[in-house]
Amino acid sequence: MTLARFYESLGGSLPAVLARIPSEAMVRKFARMYAGDTSCDELVRAVEAKDWQTAFRAAHTLKGVAQNLGFAQLARDADALTEHLRGASPLTQPALLEAVKTSHAQVLHTLEELDA
């Protein structure tokens, strides 16, 4: 899969990412590094522990990473969850977390197909 197709499949835009990251080689490198990011795992653990402050921070971090890398759907889902958890509010809409987990899994799956 090409880098352009990778971004299309995630609802993003390679030209938009290239406005922030100066080369396709760097975009590819940073996108692949996402697989090692622990923000989503930290978010899930915090929600399970009902640690709403940590959950908010993890969701906010995940949103920022997704925005910077151009993972559009994940960024939108993480943003919705971040706003829901703002002020260390408890999660009362579990579908928001499920959407983040689904988008995260889609990014990981699509990363496996990048340049395959």
Secondary structure, 3 states (H helix, E strand, C coil): CCHHHHHHHCCCCHHHHHCCCCCHHHHHHHHHHHHHCCHHHHHHHHHHCCCHHHHHHHHHHHHHHHHHHCCHHHHHHHHHHHHHHCCCCCCCCHHHHHHHHHHHHHHHHHHHHCCC
